[in-house]
Structures are given as structure tokens and as C-alpha cells.
Amino acid sequence: MKKHLFSILTMCLIISASIHAEAQIIEIMGTDTIELQAGNYQYGELQWQMSLDNIDYQDIENANGTTYRFFPTVESYYRVKIDVGGCPTDYSQICHVQVPPQGFIDGLFSTNADNRVYFSRGNLQYIGSAATPYWKFAERQWDYLGDGPQASEDQHADRDLFGWATSGWDNGNVYYQPWNTENTNTAYYGPLDDSDLTGDYANSDWGVYNPISNGGGAAGMWRTLTADEWEYVLDLRTTASGIRYAKATVNNVAGVILLPDDWDSGNYTLTNTNEEDCDYSGNLISASDWMDVFEANGAVFLPTAGMRYGTMLTSIATHGVYWSVSSAHDTFTAHEINFSPTNFKTCNWSMFKYFGCSVRLVKDAEEVDK
């Protein structure tokens, strides 16, 4: 009897040693279907398990082979539970799967000498027509809603042109909802008269206050650039190519291309780079070239979505006007960037707060790379 027990114990120790020798520790940036390998075990029953915190593990249904294939959606941890006859339950080493946050373009842009950001995949949209309204990023970088229902006071209309500080958070101003279209200077009287959308008023920033459905689905994951950051991105950055931006037409949509810090000028020949006083015709880029060459290498496109004055839409397809979170420190205006076929005004320019402008959110690099 003792000899039999000793044999079982010896077998268990051998199997356990084999399991730990063959198991893998994996760290993956999961952007597609991935495959985890547990080793080619000859003994016992295998059960893959998953945990969100590396503490509480749950069995994965129908995951009992040495290979587990899946599409990762959140950062998580995986291991294999092994049961062999009368041996104690054993576990493989941990596979740590890291999933990048959703919704960002994989290109880094310096916003000052020390910080870098990723831009969102498209302009911000408020889908008021849904049974439960929600916020999302445009599906493609050149997409914008243009004329239509947003040229109204209907709170159930879809929108992508917003008055300043209209995240839906009650900041004490008279108007703060995304559907507010009042077009008088007094429309934004209140505590935000001369305050930025930071600090005590950070929730007035659309990206801080709202969960973005295709951008991670939680509040506090995104933010809007300050005026100084916009100016740095457009005018002050040092880049590998020497190019910071170029006006262009992408998939027949006019706008401005922002090139990431590490853009290789050999990727594509661009004309009129870093030029303010040119039109959009110098760089005509197809949808396939945009996706395969530009976006694949981290480029950002700001379309000419126009602007809204009260319930009147204007300058669609010719002008792009994008908010910052920086007040001009008066009652009526806030800083924005503004480009047209003849110029490009960076954030030393200001716009009345009641104008409806585009919003393009960013995520700080350290939040993605941590």
C-alpha cells in the first residue's frame, strides 16, 4: 500500500513538473484573434480559466484543449487547470493578455516637451435618436453628420457640432446639454464665464464626463486638448519627418492630416506640408491609401465638418472648427482651431461659445502604455 501511494505521489510530482515546464507566460497586445498554448499534455483533463484581476478565476465553457483561440476584448488573465486521477489539482503558469483601449489611432503626438497623446478614431458624435441616447466616435475619420436633424432644437437629433462645455454635466451655466442651440452671448452665462474645462469643471469636457460606446464604454477615458496643446501639435512639435500636418482631400472629403511624431516621409509623398495658406487639392488620397498607408501608420484626419450658428449650419465641406478646453477668459469666447481653403488658424484664435463646433478627443499615452 505504501509503495502504491509512493508511486502515485511520484507520478503527480513528475506531471506537475512537466506542466510547469511546458506552460507559457505570455503578454500580448491583443488586437485580433489570438491563440494560447498550454502544452501537449498526455495525462489528465484540461480546463482553461479566465480572471479579470488575477485572483478570481472562472472556467471558460468548452475550453478543454491544449489550445484556446479567442478574440480579446478586455485585459485579462488565463491559466489551465489540470486534473490527473488522484493527484491534487494543478495549474499552469499565467497568460496575461493586454488589450489596448478601444477607439484610438495608433500614432503618438507630442503635446508638449514631456507628454504625448493618441487621437480618437473619429470625431465625437451624440446619438440622440437612440431609445437610450449615447456618445460614440465616427466610424471613419472622414465621417461627419453634416446637414440634417442637428440643424434643429430637437434633443433627440444626432449631432457632432456642439456648443462649448455641453457635455451634459450641470456646470451651473444656463445651457450645458449637447442639444442646446441657443445663439446669444448670454446663452453661456454662469460659473464657466472665464474658466477652462479642467479642474473643478473637468466634467464639462465631453470625454471626461461621458462614456464613449466604441471608445472603451466608461467615463473618464478621454479628454479634449487645451489651446496650448493644439498649438504644440500643429506648430511646435519636432517630428522625424519634419511634417506636422498637411491639408488634403481624403476619400473625397476635405480636411487636415496630422502626422504622428515618428511618421516616415517615405510612406507617402505629400505636398504643401505645414502650409497654412493652401487649399485641399494638393494631396488627393484614396480611401485605400488612407487606410493602408496613413491610418496604419498613425495618421489622423480632421474633416471639414463645418459649424453651427444656432440652428443654421454653415461652411460644411469647406471649414473645420475644433474646440479646445481653454476659455479665452472672457464671458463669451473659447479657443479653437479653424481651417479653411485659404488659411489655418491655431488656438490663439477664439470662437463664441454658443457656436456648434467639432470635438476630437485624445487619450494620454501613459494611460494606454501602462
C-alpha positions as CSV (number, residue, x, y, z in Angstrom):
1,M,0.0,0.0,0.0
2,K,2.8,2.4,0.9
3,K,4.6,1.5,-2.3
4,H,1.4,2.2,-4.3
5,L,0.9,5.6,-2.7
6,F,4.6,6.5,-3.2
7,S,4.2,5.6,-6.9
8,I,1.1,7.9,-7.3
9,L,2.9,10.7,-5.5
10,T,5.9,10.3,-7.7
11,M,3.8,10.4,-10.8
12,C,2.0,13.5,-9.6
13,L,5.3,15.3,-9.0
14,I,6.6,14.3,-12.4
15,I,3.4,15.5,-14.1
16,S,3.4,18.7,-12.1
17,A,7.0,19.5,-13.1
18,S,6.2,18.7,-16.7
19,I,3.1,21.0,-16.6
20,H,5.1,24.0,-15.3
21,A,8.0,23.4,-17.7
22,E,5.7,23.5,-20.7
23,A,3.3,26.3,-19.7
24,Q,4.0,29.7,-21.0
25,I,3.9,33.2,-19.6
26,I,2.5,35.4,-22.3
27,E,2.0,39.1,-22.6
28,I,0.1,40.2,-25.7
29,M,-1.3,43.4,-27.1
30,G,-4.5,41.8,-28.4
31,T,-5.9,43.4,-31.5
32,D,-7.1,40.3,-33.3
33,T,-8.0,36.7,-32.6
34,I,-5.1,35.2,-30.6
35,E,-4.1,31.6,-29.6
36,L,-2.8,30.5,-26.2
37,Q,-0.9,27.2,-26.0
38,A,-1.0,25.1,-22.8
39,G,1.4,22.4,-24.0
40,N,0.9,18.9,-25.3
41,Y,-0.1,17.0,-22.2
42,Q,-0.5,13.3,-22.2
43,Y,-2.3,12.9,-18.9
44,G,-5.4,14.4,-17.2
45,E,-8.2,16.8,-18.0
46,L,-7.5,20.4,-19.0
47,Q,-9.8,23.3,-18.3
48,W,-9.0,26.9,-19.4
49,Q,-9.9,29.6,-16.8
50,M,-10.1,33.4,-17.1
51,S,-9.8,36.2,-14.5
52,L,-10.0,39.9,-14.7
53,D,-8.0,40.5,-11.6
54,N,-5.6,37.5,-11.5
55,I,-7.3,36.4,-8.3
56,D,-10.8,35.1,-9.0
57,Y,-10.7,32.6,-11.9
58,Q,-13.7,31.1,-13.7
59,D,-13.9,28.1,-16.0
60,I,-14.4,29.0,-19.7
61,E,-17.1,27.0,-21.3
62,N,-16.0,24.4,-23.9
63,A,-12.3,25.3,-23.5
64,N,-10.7,22.0,-22.6
65,G,-8.0,21.5,-25.2
66,T,-4.3,22.4,-25.2
67,T,-5.1,25.4,-27.5
68,Y,-7.5,28.2,-26.7
69,R,-8.4,30.7,-29.5
70,F,-10.4,33.8,-28.8
71,F,-10.8,37.5,-29.5
72,P,-9.7,39.6,-26.5
73,T,-11.9,42.5,-25.5
74,V,-10.5,43.4,-22.1
75,E,-7.3,43.0,-20.2
76,S,-7.5,39.6,-18.6
77,Y,-5.5,36.6,-17.2
78,Y,-5.7,33.0,-18.4
79,R,-4.5,29.7,-17.0
80,V,-5.1,26.0,-17.4
81,K,-6.5,23.8,-14.6
82,I,-5.2,20.2,-14.7
83,D,-6.8,17.2,-13.0
84,V,-5.0,13.9,-13.2
85,G,-6.5,10.9,-11.5
86,G,-5.9,11.1,-7.7
87,C,-3.4,13.8,-8.0
88,P,-4.0,17.3,-6.5
89,T,-5.4,19.8,-8.9
90,D,-2.6,21.7,-10.5
91,Y,-2.5,24.9,-12.6
92,S,-0.3,26.2,-15.4
93,Q,1.5,29.5,-15.3
94,I,-0.4,32.6,-16.0
95,C,-1.0,34.1,-19.5
96,H,-1.5,37.8,-19.2
97,V,-3.4,39.3,-22.2
98,Q,-3.2,43.0,-22.5
99,V,-5.8,44.7,-24.7
100,P,-5.3,48.3,-25.8
101,P,-8.2,50.7,-25.1
102,Q,-10.7,50.9,-27.9
103,G,-11.2,53.7,-30.2
104,F,-7.8,55.3,-30.7
105,I,-5.5,55.7,-33.7
106,D,-2.1,54.1,-33.0
107,G,0.1,57.1,-33.6
108,L,1.8,59.3,-30.9
109,F,1.6,63.1,-30.9
110,S,3.6,65.3,-28.6
111,T,1.5,67.9,-26.8
112,N,4.5,69.5,-25.0
113,A,8.1,68.5,-24.3
114,D,7.1,65.8,-21.9
115,N,3.6,64.4,-22.8
116,R,2.2,62.5,-25.8
117,V,-1.4,61.5,-26.8
118,Y,-3.3,59.2,-29.0
119,F,-6.2,60.7,-31.0
120,S,-9.6,59.1,-31.2
121,R,-10.7,57.1,-34.3
122,G,-13.1,59.9,-35.4
123,N,-15.0,63.0,-34.4
124,L,-17.3,62.8,-31.4
125,Q,-21.0,62.2,-32.1
126,Y,-24.1,62.3,-29.8
127,I,-26.7,59.8,-30.9
128,G,-29.8,61.4,-29.6
129,S,-32.1,59.4,-31.8
130,A,-31.5,56.2,-29.9
131,A,-34.0,55.0,-27.4
132,T,-31.2,55.5,-24.8
133,P,-29.0,58.3,-26.3
134,Y,-25.3,57.7,-26.2
135,W,-21.9,59.0,-27.4
136,K,-19.7,57.5,-30.0
137,F,-16.8,58.1,-32.3
138,A,-17.5,58.4,-36.0
139,E,-16.7,55.0,-37.7
140,R,-14.2,56.5,-40.2
141,Q,-12.0,59.5,-39.7
142,W,-13.6,61.3,-42.7
143,D,-17.2,60.9,-41.4
144,Y,-19.3,63.7,-40.2
145,L,-23.1,64.2,-39.9
146,G,-23.4,67.4,-41.9
147,D,-26.8,68.9,-42.7
148,G,-29.9,67.4,-41.3
149,P,-31.6,66.8,-37.9
150,Q,-28.9,68.5,-35.9
151,A,-29.9,71.8,-37.5
152,S,-32.8,71.9,-35.0
153,E,-33.5,72.2,-31.3
154,D,-34.7,68.6,-31.2
155,Q,-32.9,66.9,-28.2
156,H,-33.4,63.6,-30.0
157,A,-31.4,64.6,-33.0
158,D,-28.0,63.1,-33.7
159,R,-25.2,65.7,-33.5
160,D,-21.5,66.2,-34.0
161,L,-21.4,70.0,-33.7
162,F,-21.5,71.2,-30.1
163,G,-21.6,74.4,-28.1
164,W,-18.7,74.8,-25.8
165,A,-19.0,72.9,-22.4
166,T,-22.1,70.9,-23.5
167,S,-21.1,67.5,-22.1
168,G,-24.4,67.2,-20.3
169,W,-22.9,67.8,-16.8
170,D,-24.6,70.6,-14.9
171,N,-21.8,73.1,-14.5
172,G,-24.1,75.9,-13.3
173,N,-24.4,77.6,-16.7
174,V,-27.8,78.1,-18.2
175,Y,-27.1,75.7,-21.1
176,Y,-24.9,72.7,-20.9
177,Q,-26.7,69.9,-22.8
178,P,-25.4,68.6,-26.2
179,W,-28.6,69.6,-27.9
180,N,-28.6,73.3,-26.8
181,T,-28.6,75.5,-29.8
182,E,-29.2,79.0,-28.3
183,N,-27.3,81.6,-30.3
184,T,-26.9,84.6,-28.0
185,N,-23.9,85.7,-26.0
186,T,-25.8,85.3,-22.8
187,A,-26.5,81.6,-23.5
188,Y,-23.5,80.6,-21.6
189,Y,-23.6,82.9,-18.6
190,G,-22.7,81.1,-15.4
191,P,-19.8,79.8,-13.5
192,L,-17.9,79.0,-16.7
193,D,-17.7,82.6,-17.7
194,D,-13.9,82.6,-17.7
195,S,-13.0,79.1,-16.6
196,D,-11.3,76.3,-18.6
197,L,-12.9,72.9,-18.8
198,T,-10.4,71.5,-16.3
199,G,-10.1,71.1,-12.5
200,D,-13.4,71.7,-10.9
201,Y,-15.0,72.0,-14.3
202,A,-13.4,69.0,-16.0
203,N,-16.7,67.2,-16.3
204,S,-17.8,69.8,-18.8
205,D,-15.2,68.2,-21.1
206,W,-17.2,65.8,-23.3
207,G,-14.6,63.0,-23.0
208,V,-14.2,63.2,-19.2
209,Y,-17.8,63.1,-18.3
210,N,-19.3,60.7,-20.9
211,P,-18.7,57.0,-21.7
212,I,-17.9,56.6,-25.4
213,S,-19.6,53.5,-26.7
214,N,-16.9,52.5,-29.1
215,G,-14.1,54.1,-27.1
216,G,-14.0,51.9,-24.0
217,G,-17.5,52.5,-22.7
218,A,-16.5,54.2,-19.4
219,A,-16.4,57.8,-18.3
220,G,-13.1,59.5,-17.7
221,M,-11.2,57.7,-20.5
222,W,-10.8,60.6,-22.9
223,R,-10.3,64.4,-22.9
224,T,-10.1,67.4,-25.2
225,L,-6.8,69.2,-25.9
226,T,-6.0,72.6,-24.4
227,A,-5.3,75.5,-26.6
228,D,-1.6,75.2,-25.8
229,E,-1.6,71.5,-26.7
230,W,-3.3,72.1,-30.0
231,E,-0.7,74.8,-30.8
232,Y,2.1,72.4,-29.9
233,V,0.7,69.6,-32.1
234,L,0.3,72.0,-35.1
235,D,3.2,74.4,-34.8
236,L,5.8,73.4,-32.3
237,R,6.4,69.7,-32.4
238,T,9.7,68.2,-33.6
239,T,8.9,65.2,-35.8
240,A,11.0,62.5,-37.5
241,S,9.8,63.7,-41.0
242,G,9.7,67.4,-40.2
243,I,6.0,67.2,-41.2
244,R,3.3,68.1,-38.6
245,Y,0.3,68.5,-40.9
246,A,-0.9,68.8,-44.4
247,K,-4.2,69.9,-46.0
248,A,-5.7,67.1,-48.1
249,T,-8.8,65.5,-49.6
250,V,-9.3,62.0,-48.3
251,N,-11.9,59.8,-49.9
252,N,-13.3,63.0,-51.5
253,V,-13.6,64.7,-48.1
254,A,-11.6,67.9,-47.5
255,G,-9.6,68.3,-44.2
256,V,-6.3,68.3,-42.5
257,I,-4.0,65.4,-41.9
258,L,-2.0,65.3,-38.7
259,L,1.2,63.2,-38.9
260,P,2.5,61.4,-35.8
261,D,5.9,62.2,-34.3
262,D,7.5,59.1,-35.9
263,W,6.0,59.5,-39.4
264,D,8.3,58.3,-42.1
265,S,8.2,60.7,-45.0
266,G,8.9,57.7,-47.3
267,N,5.5,56.3,-46.5
268,Y,3.8,58.7,-49.0
269,T,4.8,61.9,-50.8
270,L,2.9,64.9,-49.5
271,T,2.9,68.4,-50.9
272,N,2.3,71.8,-49.1
273,T,3.2,70.3,-45.8
274,N,3.0,72.6,-42.7
275,E,1.4,75.2,-45.0
276,E,-1.5,77.4,-43.8
277,D,-2.4,79.3,-46.9
278,C,-3.1,76.4,-49.3
279,D,-6.3,74.6,-50.3
280,Y,-7.2,70.9,-50.0
281,S,-6.4,69.9,-53.6
282,G,-2.6,69.4,-53.2
283,N,-3.0,66.0,-51.7
284,L,-5.7,63.7,-53.1
285,I,-5.8,60.5,-51.2
286,S,-8.0,57.5,-51.8
287,A,-9.8,55.5,-49.1
288,S,-7.5,52.5,-49.6
289,D,-4.3,54.6,-49.4
290,W,-5.6,56.3,-46.3
291,M,-6.4,53.0,-44.5
292,D,-3.3,51.1,-45.7
293,V,-0.7,53.8,-45.6
294,F,-1.8,56.7,-43.4
295,E,-4.0,55.3,-40.7
296,A,-2.0,52.1,-40.5
297,N,1.0,54.4,-39.6
298,G,-0.8,56.5,-37.0
299,A,-2.1,59.5,-39.1
300,V,-5.1,61.5,-38.0
301,F,-7.6,63.2,-40.3
302,L,-9.8,66.2,-39.3
303,P,-12.7,66.6,-41.7
304,T,-14.3,69.8,-42.7
305,A,-17.5,69.2,-40.7
306,G,-18.4,72.9,-40.8
307,M,-20.0,74.7,-37.8
308,R,-23.4,75.6,-36.4
309,Y,-24.8,79.1,-35.6
310,G,-28.0,78.5,-33.6
311,T,-29.9,76.1,-35.8
312,M,-28.2,77.2,-39.0
313,L,-25.4,75.0,-40.3
314,T,-22.6,76.7,-42.3
315,S,-19.3,76.1,-44.0
316,I,-19.8,72.3,-44.3
317,A,-17.2,70.7,-46.6
318,T,-15.0,73.9,-46.5
319,H,-14.2,74.7,-42.9
320,G,-13.1,72.6,-39.9
321,V,-13.6,74.1,-36.5
322,Y,-12.5,72.1,-33.4
323,W,-12.9,73.1,-29.8
324,S,-10.2,73.2,-27.1
325,V,-11.0,73.1,-23.4
326,S,-9.4,76.5,-22.9
327,S,-11.6,79.6,-22.3
328,A,-10.5,82.8,-23.8
329,H,-11.0,84.1,-20.2
330,D,-14.0,86.2,-21.1
331,T,-17.7,85.6,-20.8
332,F,-18.3,84.9,-24.5
333,T,-15.4,83.0,-26.2
334,A,-13.2,79.9,-26.0
335,H,-10.2,78.8,-28.1
336,E,-10.4,76.6,-31.1
337,I,-8.6,75.6,-34.3
338,N,-10.1,76.7,-37.5
339,F,-9.0,75.8,-41.1
340,S,-10.4,76.7,-44.5
341,P,-9.3,76.6,-48.1
342,T,-7.2,79.7,-47.6
343,N,-5.9,79.6,-44.0
344,F,-5.3,77.6,-40.8
345,K,-5.8,79.4,-37.5
346,T,-4.4,77.6,-34.5
347,C,-5.6,78.1,-30.9
348,N,-4.7,81.7,-30.5
349,W,-8.0,82.1,-32.3
350,S,-11.3,82.1,-30.4
351,M,-14.9,81.4,-31.2
352,F,-18.2,82.4,-29.5
353,K,-19.1,79.6,-27.1
354,Y,-22.6,79.2,-28.5
355,F,-21.3,78.2,-31.9
356,G,-21.5,74.5,-32.7
357,C,-18.0,73.1,-33.4
358,S,-16.4,69.7,-33.8
359,V,-14.8,67.8,-30.9
360,R,-11.9,65.4,-31.4
361,L,-10.9,63.6,-28.2
362,V,-7.5,62.3,-27.1
363,K,-6.1,59.8,-24.6
364,D,-2.8,60.4,-22.8
365,A,-0.2,57.9,-23.8
366,E,0.8,56.8,-20.3
367,E,-2.8,55.6,-19.8
368,V,-2.5,53.3,-22.9
369,D,1.0,52.1,-22.3
370,K,0.9,51.5,-18.6
